[in-house]
Amino acid sequence: MTEMVVATGEELVRIQPENDRWRAVRLSSGQAMQCLAVAPRDGEVLYAGSHGEGVWKSTNRGSDWARLEFSEPNVFSLAVSPADGAL
């Protein structure tokens, strides 16, 4: 299935095809979501950075999110190492 998860700057949205149209669904997560990164070795694992709420992680392609302990509350870019999965 083709789908995208998008950080809008306010929330996270999953965009997926439905019949001959695209459907956008808001995902339950923190506020002010700024960026996303996908774990290279596991496409189910997503990380999101927020303005004011640090880093969030999903292990099911964005259906559920948990806030991670991260020292910086404002995160505007993320990367996941393909070598060892380090964020």
Biopython code that builds the backbone (N, CA, C, O; Angstrom):
import numpy as np
from Bio.PDB.StructureBuilder import StructureBuilder

atoms = [
    (1, "MET", "N", (0.849, -1.182, 0.000)),
    (1, "MET", "CA", (0.000, 0.000, 0.000)),
    (1, "MET", "C", (0.890, 1.239, 0.000)),
    (1, "MET", "O", (1.862, 1.314, 0.752)),
    (2, "THR", "N", (0.561, 2.185, -0.828)),
    (2, "THR", "CA", (1.254, 3.461, -0.863)),
    (2, "THR", "C", (0.624, 4.393, 0.164)),
    (2, "THR", "O", (-0.593, 4.577, 0.187)),
    (3, "GLU", "N", (1.458, 4.974, 1.005)),
    (3, "GLU", "CA", (0.969, 5.949, 1.968)),
    (3, "GLU", "C", (2.124, 6.846, 2.379)),
    (3, "GLU", "O", (3.293, 6.513, 2.186)),
    (4, "MET", "N", (1.773, 7.988, 2.946)),
    (4, "MET", "CA", (2.764, 8.930, 3.451)),
    (4, "MET", "C", (2.335, 9.367, 4.839)),
    (4, "MET", "O", (1.145, 9.440, 5.144)),
    (5, "VAL", "N", (3.329, 9.659, 5.682)),
    (5, "VAL", "CA", (3.072, 10.329, 6.950)),
    (5, "VAL", "C", (3.774, 11.668, 6.852)),
    (5, "VAL", "O", (4.953, 11.735, 6.504)),
    (6, "VAL", "N", (3.052, 12.733, 7.157)),
    (6, "VAL", "CA", (3.536, 14.089, 6.946)),
    (6, "VAL", "C", (3.499, 14.868, 8.258)),
    (6, "VAL", "O", (2.512, 14.818, 8.992)),
    (7, "ALA", "N", (4.580, 15.586, 8.543)),
    (7, "ALA", "CA", (4.610, 16.526, 9.659)),
    (7, "ALA", "C", (4.204, 17.886, 9.104)),
    (7, "ALA", "O", (4.872, 18.423, 8.221)),
    (8, "THR", "N", (3.116, 18.442, 9.617)),
    (8, "THR", "CA", (2.592, 19.698, 9.077)),
    (8, "THR", "C", (3.115, 20.934, 9.797)),
    (8, "THR", "O", (2.858, 22.060, 9.372)),
    (9, "GLY", "N", (3.847, 20.723, 10.887)),
    (9, "GLY", "CA", (4.257, 21.841, 11.728)),
    (9, "GLY", "C", (3.330, 21.983, 12.921)),
    (9, "GLY", "O", (3.663, 22.647, 13.903)),
    (10, "GLU", "N", (2.170, 21.358, 12.830)),
    (10, "GLU", "CA", (1.224, 21.352, 13.938)),
    (10, "GLU", "C", (0.887, 19.934, 14.388)),
    (10, "GLU", "O", (0.739, 19.681, 15.583)),
    (11, "GLU", "N", (0.766, 19.012, 13.440)),
    (11, "GLU", "CA", (0.380, 17.647, 13.771)),
    (11, "GLU", "C", (0.978, 16.693, 12.746)),
    (11, "GLU", "O", (1.686, 17.107, 11.828)),
    (12, "LEU", "N", (0.682, 15.414, 12.920)),
    (12, "LEU", "CA", (1.090, 14.406, 11.950)),
    (12, "LEU", "C", (-0.142, 13.896, 11.232)),
    (12, "LEU", "O", (-1.195, 13.704, 11.839)),
    (13, "VAL", "N", (0.001, 13.678, 9.922)),
    (13, "VAL", "CA", (-1.120, 13.251, 9.099)),
    (13, "VAL", "C", (-0.673, 12.084, 8.225)),
    (13, "VAL", "O", (0.393, 12.134, 7.611)),
    (14, "ARG", "N", (-1.488, 11.037, 8.171)),
    (14, "ARG", "CA", (-1.253, 9.931, 7.242)),
    (14, "ARG", "C", (-2.104, 10.185, 6.002)),
    (14, "ARG", "O", (-3.308, 10.428, 6.097)),
    (15, "ILE", "N", (-1.463, 10.126, 4.843)),
    (15, "ILE", "CA", (-2.163, 10.319, 3.572)),
    (15, "ILE", "C", (-2.088, 9.004, 2.809)),
    (15, "ILE", "O", (-1.001, 8.474, 2.574)),
    (16, "GLN", "N", (-3.243, 8.481, 2.426)),
    (16, "GLN", "CA", (-3.286, 7.192, 1.741)),
    (16, "GLN", "C", (-4.390, 7.174, 0.694)),
    (16, "GLN", "O", (-5.374, 7.903, 0.813)),
    (17, "PRO", "N", (-4.229, 6.340, -0.337)),
    (17, "PRO", "CA", (-5.258, 6.262, -1.365)),
    (17, "PRO", "C", (-6.502, 5.552, -0.842)),
    (17, "PRO", "O", (-6.422, 4.596, -0.070)),
    (18, "GLU", "N", (-7.630, 6.040, -1.278)),
    (18, "GLU", "CA", (-8.907, 5.412, -0.952)),
    (18, "GLU", "C", (-9.803, 5.555, -2.167)),
    (18, "GLU", "O", (-10.231, 6.659, -2.505)),
    (19, "ASN", "N", (-10.084, 4.450, -2.817)),
    (19, "ASN", "CA", (-10.790, 4.443, -4.103)),
    (19, "ASN", "C", (-9.966, 5.260, -5.103)),
    (19, "ASN", "O", (-8.799, 4.936, -5.321)),
    (20, "ASP", "N", (-10.513, 6.276, -5.701)),
    (20, "ASP", "CA", (-9.770, 7.089, -6.665)),
    (20, "ASP", "C", (-9.355, 8.431, -6.086)),
    (20, "ASP", "O", (-9.085, 9.369, -6.836)),
    (21, "ARG", "N", (-9.298, 8.539, -4.762)),
    (21, "ARG", "CA", (-8.953, 9.793, -4.100)),
    (21, "ARG", "C", (-7.893, 9.536, -3.045)),
    (21, "ARG", "O", (-7.527, 8.394, -2.769)),
    (22, "TRP", "N", (-7.402, 10.636, -2.455)),
    (22, "TRP", "CA", (-6.469, 10.550, -1.342)),
    (22, "TRP", "C", (-7.214, 10.894, -0.063)),
    (22, "TRP", "O", (-8.039, 11.808, -0.045)),
    (23, "ARG", "N", (-6.928, 10.173, 0.991)),
    (23, "ARG", "CA", (-7.570, 10.393, 2.289)),
    (23, "ARG", "C", (-6.505, 10.804, 3.297)),
    (23, "ARG", "O", (-5.458, 10.162, 3.393)),
    (24, "ALA", "N", (-6.765, 11.867, 4.048)),
    (24, "ALA", "CA", (-5.850, 12.352, 5.082)),
    (24, "ALA", "C", (-6.456, 12.062, 6.452)),
    (24, "ALA", "O", (-7.613, 12.392, 6.715)),
    (25, "VAL", "N", (-5.659, 11.441, 7.320)),
    (25, "VAL", "CA", (-6.112, 11.085, 8.660)),
    (25, "VAL", "C", (-5.122, 11.656, 9.672)),
    (25, "VAL", "O", (-3.920, 11.414, 9.567)),
    (26, "ARG", "N", (-5.617, 12.408, 10.643)),
    (26, "ARG", "CA", (-4.756, 12.924, 11.712)),
    (26, "ARG", "C", (-4.329, 11.779, 12.610)),
    (26, "ARG", "O", (-5.125, 10.900, 12.942)),
    (27, "LEU", "N", (-3.051, 11.801, 13.002)),
    (27, "LEU", "CA", (-2.519, 10.780, 13.887)),
    (27, "LEU", "C", (-2.407, 11.327, 15.299)),
    (27, "LEU", "O", (-2.088, 12.499, 15.500)),
    (28, "SER", "N", (-2.669, 10.475, 16.265)),
    (28, "SER", "CA", (-2.559, 10.859, 17.669)),
    (28, "SER", "C", (-1.091, 10.949, 18.050)),
    (28, "SER", "O", (-0.369, 9.953, 17.997)),
    (29, "SER", "N", (-0.653, 12.127, 18.429)),
    (29, "SER", "CA", (0.746, 12.348, 18.810)),
    (29, "SER", "C", (0.822, 13.654, 19.586)),
    (29, "SER", "O", (-0.197, 14.221, 19.978)),
    (30, "GLY", "N", (2.029, 14.113, 19.798)),
    (30, "GLY", "CA", (2.236, 15.386, 20.477)),
    (30, "GLY", "C", (1.827, 16.555, 19.592)),
    (30, "GLY", "O", (1.253, 16.360, 18.520)),
    (31, "GLN", "N", (2.121, 17.751, 20.038)),
    (31, "GLN", "CA", (1.762, 18.972, 19.331)),
    (31, "GLN", "C", (2.967, 19.551, 18.596)),
    (31, "GLN", "O", (4.110, 19.224, 18.917)),
    (32, "ALA", "N", (2.716, 20.395, 17.631)),
    (32, "ALA", "CA", (3.742, 21.151, 16.906)),
    (32, "ALA", "C", (4.799, 20.254, 16.268)),
    (32, "ALA", "O", (5.998, 20.503, 16.398)),
    (33, "MET", "N", (4.345, 19.211, 15.578)),
    (33, "MET", "CA", (5.253, 18.255, 14.944)),
    (33, "MET", "C", (5.945, 18.889, 13.738)),
    (33, "MET", "O", (5.290, 19.388, 12.823)),
    (34, "GLN", "N", (7.273, 18.863, 13.752)),
    (34, "GLN", "CA", (8.080, 19.573, 12.768)),
    (34, "GLN", "C", (8.754, 18.684, 11.726)),
    (34, "GLN", "O", (8.960, 19.117, 10.593)),
    (35, "CYS", "N", (9.104, 17.433, 12.093)),
    (35, "CYS", "CA", (9.886, 16.594, 11.188)),
    (35, "CYS", "C", (9.650, 15.124, 11.486)),
    (35, "CYS", "O", (9.152, 14.762, 12.552)),
    (36, "LEU", "N", (10.017, 14.279, 10.521)),
    (36, "LEU", "CA", (9.880, 12.828, 10.652)),
    (36, "LEU", "C", (11.132, 12.135, 10.156)),
    (36, "LEU", "O", (11.842, 12.655, 9.295)),
    (37, "ALA", "N", (11.401, 10.961, 10.702)),
    (37, "ALA", "CA", (12.460, 10.090, 10.195)),
    (37, "ALA", "C", (11.966, 8.654, 10.302)),
    (37, "ALA", "O", (11.276, 8.294, 11.256)),
    (38, "VAL", "N", (12.325, 7.837, 9.316)),
    (38, "VAL", "CA", (11.958, 6.426, 9.296)),
    (38, "VAL", "C", (13.206, 5.605, 9.595)),
    (38, "VAL", "O", (14.279, 5.887, 9.061)),
    (39, "ALA", "N", (13.072, 4.598, 10.440)),
    (39, "ALA", "CA", (14.192, 3.707, 10.715)),
    (39, "ALA", "C", (14.510, 2.919, 9.447)),
    (39, "ALA", "O", (13.630, 2.233, 8.929)),
    (40, "PRO", "N", (15.746, 2.994, 8.925)),
    (40, "PRO", "CA", (16.082, 2.341, 7.666)),
    (40, "PRO", "C", (15.894, 0.825, 7.671)),
    (40, "PRO", "O", (15.599, 0.235, 6.632)),
    (41, "ARG", "N", (16.062, 0.200, 8.816)),
    (41, "ARG", "CA", (15.953, -1.260, 8.893)),
    (41, "ARG", "C", (14.555, -1.752, 9.233)),
    (41, "ARG", "O", (14.291, -2.952, 9.160)),
    (42, "ASP", "N", (13.657, -0.848, 9.604)),
    (42, "ASP", "CA", (12.298, -1.243, 9.987)),
    (42, "ASP", "C", (11.342, -0.114, 9.661)),
    (42, "ASP", "O", (11.239, 0.849, 10.421)),
    (43, "GLY", "N", (10.639, -0.215, 8.543)),
    (43, "GLY", "CA", (9.721, 0.822, 8.094)),
    (43, "GLY", "C", (8.527, 1.053, 8.996)),
    (43, "GLY", "O", (7.783, 2.015, 8.803)),
    (44, "GLU", "N", (8.328, 0.187, 9.981)),
    (44, "GLU", "CA", (7.250, 0.375, 10.950)),
    (44, "GLU", "C", (7.620, 1.428, 11.988)),
    (44, "GLU", "O", (6.740, 2.015, 12.618)),
    (45, "VAL", "N", (8.928, 1.673, 12.173)),
    (45, "VAL", "CA", (9.408, 2.571, 13.224)),
    (45, "VAL", "C", (9.604, 3.977, 12.657)),
    (45, "VAL", "O", (10.386, 4.188, 11.730)),
    (46, "LEU", "N", (8.876, 4.932, 13.236)),
    (46, "LEU", "CA", (8.964, 6.340, 12.854)),
    (46, "LEU", "C", (9.350, 7.162, 14.071)),
    (46, "LEU", "O", (8.992, 6.833, 15.202)),
    (47, "TYR", "N", (10.086, 8.237, 13.821)),
    (47, "TYR", "CA", (10.424, 9.210, 14.861)),
    (47, "TYR", "C", (9.918, 10.565, 14.399)),
    (47, "TYR", "O", (9.993, 10.888, 13.213)),
    (48, "ALA", "N", (9.405, 11.356, 15.329)),
    (48, "ALA", "CA", (8.922, 12.697, 15.002)),
    (48, "ALA", "C", (9.538, 13.694, 15.975)),
    (48, "ALA", "O", (9.633, 13.431, 17.174)),
    (49, "GLY", "N", (9.952, 14.832, 15.447)),
    (49, "GLY", "CA", (10.482, 15.910, 16.273)),
    (49, "GLY", "C", (9.454, 17.021, 16.384)),
    (49, "GLY", "O", (8.750, 17.327, 15.421)),
    (50, "SER", "N", (9.372, 17.619, 17.552)),
    (50, "SER", "CA", (8.354, 18.646, 17.778)),
    (50, "SER", "C", (8.970, 19.940, 18.307)),
    (50, "SER", "O", (10.113, 19.972, 18.765)),
    (51, "HIS", "N", (8.187, 20.984, 18.229)),
    (51, "HIS", "CA", (8.555, 22.265, 18.821)),
    (51, "HIS", "C", (7.945, 22.310, 20.212)),
    (51, "HIS", "O", (6.745, 22.529, 20.373)),
    (52, "GLY", "N", (8.791, 22.099, 21.215)),
    (52, "GLY", "CA", (8.333, 22.191, 22.597)),
    (52, "GLY", "C", (8.101, 20.870, 23.292)),
    (52, "GLY", "O", (7.994, 20.842, 24.518)),
    (53, "GLU", "N", (8.016, 19.753, 22.546)),
    (53, "GLU", "CA", (7.732, 18.454, 23.166)),
    (53, "GLU", "C", (8.749, 17.382, 22.804)),
    (53, "GLU", "O", (8.458, 16.197, 22.967)),
    (54, "GLY", "N", (9.931, 17.749, 22.319)),
    (54, "GLY", "CA", (10.996, 16.789, 22.073)),
    (54, "GLY", "C", (10.730, 15.798, 20.961)),
    (54, "GLY", "O", (10.183, 16.146, 19.914)),
    (55, "VAL", "N", (11.130, 14.542, 21.202)),
    (55, "VAL", "CA", (11.067, 13.480, 20.185)),
    (55, "VAL", "C", (10.029, 12.438, 20.571)),
    (55, "VAL", "O", (9.883, 12.082, 21.740)),
    (56, "TRP", "N", (9.318, 11.962, 19.568)),
    (56, "TRP", "CA", (8.292, 10.937, 19.724)),
    (56, "TRP", "C", (8.645, 9.744, 18.859)),
    (56, "TRP", "O", (9.311, 9.892, 17.834)),
    (57, "LYS", "N", (8.195, 8.540, 19.269)),
    (57, "LYS", "CA", (8.483, 7.314, 18.520)),
    (57, "LYS", "C", (7.215, 6.491, 18.339)),
    (57, "LYS", "O", (6.388, 6.378, 19.244)),
    (58, "SER", "N", (7.085, 5.918, 17.140)),
    (58, "SER", "CA", (6.004, 4.980, 16.840)),
    (58, "SER", "C", (6.622, 3.692, 16.331)),
    (58, "SER", "O", (7.566, 3.729, 15.541)),
    (59, "THR", "N", (6.110, 2.565, 16.764)),
    (59, "THR", "CA", (6.586, 1.273, 16.274)),
    (59, "THR", "C", (5.567, 0.610, 15.353)),
    (59, "THR", "O", (5.735, -0.548, 14.970)),
    (60, "ASN", "N", (4.502, 1.347, 14.995)),
    (60, "ASN", "CA", (3.467, 0.789, 14.124)),
    (60, "ASN", "C", (3.036, 1.791, 13.044)),
    (60, "ASN", "O", (1.844, 2.021, 12.839)),
    (61, "ARG", "N", (4.002, 2.370, 12.371)),
    (61, "ARG", "CA", (3.803, 3.305, 11.251)),
    (61, "ARG", "C", (2.940, 4.513, 11.611)),
    (61, "ARG", "O", (2.239, 5.051, 10.755)),
    (62, "GLY", "N", (2.988, 4.932, 12.847)),
    (62, "GLY", "CA", (2.309, 6.161, 13.236)),
    (62, "GLY", "C", (0.956, 6.000, 13.880)),
    (62, "GLY", "O", (0.312, 6.998, 14.204)),
    (63, "SER", "N", (0.498, 4.770, 14.080)),
    (63, "SER", "CA", (-0.809, 4.592, 14.725)),
    (63, "SER", "C", (-0.777, 4.979, 16.192)),
    (63, "SER", "O", (-1.741, 5.549, 16.703)),
    (64, "ASP", "N", (0.322, 4.677, 16.877)),
    (64, "ASP", "CA", (0.487, 5.027, 18.286)),
    (64, "ASP", "C", (1.846, 5.686, 18.469)),
    (64, "ASP", "O", (2.809, 5.333, 17.789)),
    (65, "TRP", "N", (1.922, 6.639, 19.383)),
    (65, "TRP", "CA", (3.162, 7.387, 19.615)),
    (65, "TRP", "C", (3.467, 7.442, 21.100)),
    (65, "TRP", "O", (2.565, 7.505, 21.935)),
    (66, "ALA", "N", (4.763, 7.418, 21.416)),
    (66, "ALA", "CA", (5.228, 7.582, 22.799)),
    (66, "ALA", "C", (6.334, 8.630, 22.797)),
    (66, "ALA", "O", (7.195, 8.640, 21.917)),
    (67, "ARG", "N", (6.300, 9.496, 23.776)),
    (67, "ARG", "CA", (7.336, 10.530, 23.890)),
    (67, "ARG", "C", (8.599, 9.909, 24.477)),
    (67, "ARG", "O", (8.541, 9.174, 25.463)),
    (68, "LEU", "N", (9.736, 10.211, 23.864)),
    (68, "LEU", "CA", (11.026, 9.720, 24.342)),
    (68, "LEU", "C", (11.678, 10.759, 25.242)),
    (68, "LEU", "O", (11.417, 11.956, 25.125)),
    (69, "GLU", "N", (12.529, 10.281, 26.140)),
    (69, "GLU", "CA", (13.315, 11.216, 26.945)),
    (69, "GLU", "C", (14.388, 11.794, 26.042)),
    (69, "GLU", "O", (15.206, 11.062, 25.486)),
    (70, "PHE", "N", (14.381, 13.102, 25.901)),
    (70, "PHE", "CA", (15.313, 13.791, 25.028)),
    (70, "PHE", "C", (15.583, 15.143, 25.652)),
    (70, "PHE", "O", (14.647, 15.840, 26.046)),
    (71, "SER", "N", (16.832, 15.524, 25.748)),
    (71, "SER", "CA", (17.192, 16.733, 26.506)),
    (71, "SER", "C", (16.719, 18.026, 25.858)),
    (71, "SER", "O", (16.531, 19.021, 26.559)),
    (72, "GLU", "N", (16.522, 18.045, 24.561)),
    (72, "GLU", "CA", (16.123, 19.270, 23.856)),
    (72, "GLU", "C", (14.622, 19.229, 23.541)),
    (72, "GLU", "O", (14.163, 18.287, 22.894)),
    (73, "PRO", "N", (13.851, 20.225, 23.980)),
    (73, "PRO", "CA", (12.414, 20.215, 23.689)),
    (73, "PRO", "C", (12.077, 20.611, 22.251)),
    (73, "PRO", "O", (11.009, 20.256, 21.753)),
    (74, "ASN", "N", (12.963, 21.335, 21.581)),
    (74, "ASN", "CA", (12.692, 21.804, 20.220)),
    (74, "ASN", "C", (13.541, 21.017, 19.224)),
    (74, "ASN", "O", (14.765, 21.145, 19.208)),
    (75, "VAL", "N", (12.890, 20.206, 18.399)),
    (75, "VAL", "CA", (13.582, 19.344, 17.445)),
    (75, "VAL", "C", (13.021, 19.627, 16.051)),
    (75, "VAL", "O", (11.839, 19.408, 15.785)),
    (76, "PHE", "N", (13.888, 20.116, 15.174)),
    (76, "PHE", "CA", (13.449, 20.511, 13.838)),
    (76, "PHE", "C", (14.003, 19.630, 12.729)),
    (76, "PHE", "O", (13.641, 19.803, 11.565)),
    (77, "SER", "N", (14.888, 18.676, 13.076)),
    (77, "SER", "CA", (15.357, 17.697, 12.092)),
    (77, "SER", "C", (15.827, 16.449, 12.826)),
    (77, "SER", "O", (16.324, 16.520, 13.949)),
    (78, "LEU", "N", (15.658, 15.301, 12.167)),
    (78, "LEU", "CA", (16.042, 14.018, 12.738)),
    (78, "LEU", "C", (16.686, 13.170, 11.655)),
    (78, "LEU", "O", (16.418, 13.352, 10.467)),
    (79, "ALA", "N", (17.535, 12.246, 12.075)),
    (79, "ALA", "CA", (18.086, 11.238, 11.171)),
    (79, "ALA", "C", (18.307, 9.961, 11.968)),
    (79, "ALA", "O", (18.612, 10.000, 13.160)),
    (80, "VAL", "N", (18.147, 8.833, 11.293)),
    (80, "VAL", "CA", (18.375, 7.535, 11.911)),
    (80, "VAL", "C", (19.510, 6.852, 11.163)),
    (80, "VAL", "O", (19.451, 6.727, 9.939)),
    (81, "SER", "N", (20.533, 6.411, 11.868)),
    (81, "SER", "CA", (21.695, 5.778, 11.254)),
    (81, "SER", "C", (21.321, 4.423, 10.662)),
    (81, "SER", "O", (20.724, 3.595, 11.351)),
    (82, "PRO", "N", (21.659, 4.186, 9.407)),
    (82, "PRO", "CA", (21.404, 2.867, 8.825)),
    (82, "PRO", "C", (22.365, 1.818, 9.381)),
    (82, "PRO", "O", (22.082, 0.623, 9.291)),
    (83, "ALA", "N", (23.485, 2.235, 9.949)),
    (83, "ALA", "CA", (24.469, 1.290, 10.487)),
    (83, "ALA", "C", (24.001, 0.656, 11.785)),
    (83, "ALA", "O", (24.066, -0.564, 11.940)),
    (84, "ASP", "N", (23.523, 1.485, 12.733)),
    (84, "ASP", "CA", (23.166, 0.942, 14.040)),
    (84, "ASP", "C", (21.815, 1.405, 14.570)),
    (84, "ASP", "O", (21.443, 1.057, 15.690)),
    (85, "GLY", "N", (21.085, 2.171, 13.797)),
    (85, "GLY", "CA", (19.763, 2.619, 14.216)),
    (85, "GLY", "C", (19.777, 3.770, 15.198)),
    (85, "GLY", "O", (18.730, 4.138, 15.730)),
    (86, "ALA", "N", (20.956, 4.352, 15.452)),
    (86, "ALA", "CA", (21.038, 5.467, 16.402)),
    (86, "ALA", "C", (20.279, 6.675, 15.857)),
    (86, "ALA", "O", (20.333, 6.971, 14.663)),
    (87, "LEU", "N", (19.577, 7.361, 16.744)),
    (87, "LEU", "CA", (18.812, 8.551, 16.375)),
    (87, "LEU", "C", (19.694, 9.771, 16.485)),
    (87, "LEU", "O", (19.243, 10.885, 16.218)),
]
sb = StructureBuilder()
sb.init_structure("model")
sb.init_model(0)
sb.init_chain("A")
sb.init_seg("    ")
for serial, (resi, resn, name, xyz) in enumerate(atoms, 1):
    if name == "N":
        sb.init_residue(resn, " ", resi, " ")
    sb.init_atom(name, np.array(xyz, "f"), 0.0, 1.0, " ", f" {name:<3s}", serial, name[0])
structure = sb.get_structure()
